[in-house]
Amino acid sequence: MSSSSTRWRSDGVRIIRPGEFDSNIAQTPGLRRLAAVTNASTGATKLWAGTFTVDATAKTGPHHHGDLETVIYVLDGVARLRWGERLEFEAEASAGDFIYVPSYVPHQEINPSPDLQLKCVLARSGDGLVYNLDIEGVETPELVRWIDDLHK
């Protein structure tokens, strides 16, 4: 085996199984994060990935992720997102949808289901940073519907 092959054996693809996910990471009230791809678990230096769940009828505390961008994939359930300085905007995503959260955007995940847990996969552009916020949301947020230029 060449030295290049030997290196790829130890420094190549990594499989991280659910039993290896790390719960000892920054958390937000109402949300349970598990880290899978981290610098510690894989040596990743430019991204972070994991899962999160929100129990039925629960909502998370408001938070943001600093200068990191976040992508959320909804595996199961409905994710109601609120965002803005006072969480004044709202939209929903269902199983199969992706959600993009830009840097520094204050947001909150809500599970509107009376009986189903919300399950999501998330990836960030850096380590699993979270800043929990103490902000009061508006009583009635503005519903935002995303419509692209072709489907107005």
C-alpha positions in Angstrom: 0.0 0.0 0.0 1.4 3.4 -0.9 1.8 6.1 1.7 -1.0 8.0 0.0 -3.4 5.1 0.4 -2.3 4.7 4.0 -3.0 8.3 4.7 -6.5 8.2 3.1 -7.3 5.1 5.2 -7.0 7.1 8.4 -7.7 10.6 7.0 -10.5 9.8 4.5 -14.2 9.3 4.9 -15.7 9.0 8.4 -19.0 7.4 9.4 -20.5 8.8 12.5 -23.2 6.5 13.9 -26.0 7.7 16.2 -24.4 6.1 19.3 -21.4 8.4 18.7 -23.5 11.7 18.5 -22.5 14.1 21.2 -25.1 15.8 23.5 -22.5 17.6 25.5 -22.7 20.7 23.3 -24.3 24.2 23.5 -28.1 23.8 23.9 -31.1 26.1 23.6 -34.1 25.7 25.9 -36.8 23.6 24.2 -34.4 22.0 21.7 -32.2 19.0 22.0 -29.1 19.2 19.8 -26.8 16.3 19.0 -23.5 16.9 17.3 -22.3 14.4 14.7 -19.7 16.1 12.5 -17.4 18.3 14.6 -13.7 19.2 14.8 -13.4 16.8 17.8 -15.2 13.9 16.1 -13.9 14.1 12.6 -11.3 16.9 12.4 -13.7 19.0 10.3 -12.5 22.6 10.2 -15.1 24.4 8.1 -18.4 22.8 9.0 -20.5 21.3 11.8 -23.5 19.0 11.4 -25.9 17.2 13.7 -29.5 16.7 14.5 -32.1 18.4 16.7 -35.6 17.6 18.0 -38.4 19.7 19.5 -41.1 18.0 21.4 -44.8 18.3 20.5 -46.2 21.8 21.2 -42.8 23.0 22.4 -40.8 26.1 21.2 -37.2 26.9 21.6 -35.7 29.9 23.2 -34.7 32.7 20.8 -31.1 32.4 19.7 -28.6 33.0 16.8 -25.4 31.4 15.7 -23.1 34.4 15.4 -21.3 34.7 12.0 -22.2 31.1 11.1 -24.7 30.2 8.4 -27.1 27.3 9.1 -29.0 24.9 6.9 -31.8 22.8 8.5 -33.5 19.8 6.7 -36.8 18.8 8.2 -36.9 15.0 8.5 -40.3 14.7 10.3 -43.0 17.1 11.4 -43.6 20.8 10.8 -41.0 23.4 11.8 -42.6 26.8 12.4 -39.7 29.4 12.3 -40.0 32.9 13.8 -37.2 35.4 13.2 -36.3 39.0 13.5 -35.4 41.5 16.3 -38.7 40.7 18.0 -39.4 37.4 16.2 -41.9 39.4 14.1 -41.7 37.1 11.0 -43.0 33.6 10.7 -42.9 30.7 8.1 -43.4 27.0 8.2 -41.4 24.1 6.7 -42.5 20.5 6.4 -40.8 17.2 6.1 -38.5 17.3 3.0 -38.0 21.1 3.1 -34.7 22.9 3.7 -34.4 26.1 5.8 -31.6 28.6 5.4 -30.8 30.8 8.4 -28.2 33.5 7.7 -25.6 34.7 10.1 -26.7 36.7 13.2 -30.5 36.2 12.5 -32.4 35.9 15.8 -34.7 33.0 15.4 -36.9 30.4 17.2 -38.1 27.0 16.2 -41.7 26.0 17.2 -43.3 22.6 16.9 -47.1 23.3 16.3 -48.0 19.6 16.4 -50.0 18.4 19.4 -48.5 14.9 19.2 -45.5 14.6 16.9 -41.9 15.4 17.7 -40.1 17.7 15.2 -36.9 16.0 13.9 -34.3 17.9 11.8 -30.8 17.6 10.5 -28.6 20.7 10.6 -25.3 21.9 9.2 -23.4 25.0 9.9 -20.5 26.8 8.3 -18.3 26.3 11.4 -18.3 24.9 14.9 -21.6 24.5 16.8 -21.8 28.0 18.2 -25.1 29.3 19.8 -26.0 32.6 21.5 -29.2 32.3 23.5 -31.1 35.5 23.6 -33.4 37.1 26.1 -35.9 38.8 23.8 -39.7 39.1 23.9 -41.4 38.2 20.7 -44.4 40.0 19.2 -47.8 38.6 19.8 -48.7 38.1 16.2 -45.9 37.7 13.7 -46.2 38.5 10.0 -46.6 35.3 7.9 -44.0 35.2 5.2 -44.6 33.0 2.1 -41.6 32.4 -0.1 -42.6 32.7 -3.8 -40.0 32.6 -6.4 -40.0 34.8 -9.5 -41.6 32.1 -11.7 -44.6 31.4 -9.4 -45.9 34.9 -8.4 
